[in-house]
Amino acid sequence: MPDTMNHHEALIYVMVMMSAVDTAMTDAELERIGRLTSFLPVFDGFDHDHLMHAARECTALLDGPEGLDIALEVVREALPPRLYDTAYALAVEIAAADFSIAQEEIRLLQLLRDRFGLDKLTCAAIERGAMARFRK
């Protein structure tokens, strides 16, 4: 875990947590993380060579005792409150990347919503937007 985490790393942690929560990090999810970090304005100035390093740090933290709880707290502390809904939206994007949302992913979304203090209407709007984007 980095001594000081910036918002880029915190957002990557959220996406990696979502990808790993069902114990199956799919290629679609990993590709989506790479694509999102390459074009979203919130990642302006991010060194893309650092992506795999941040992802490995997150998975190492998750593998430790109470890893998910610690990772959630580290992310909450690193993110400015204005990016809490952005983090939630990124988690939803990764959950939807493989066109299937597992129960573990739903639970992580609930944990993120609670940890960030997001209201249910905001989360529902983010989720509904993802449903519209991923509809076939």
Disulfide bonds with the S-S distance in Angstrom:
none
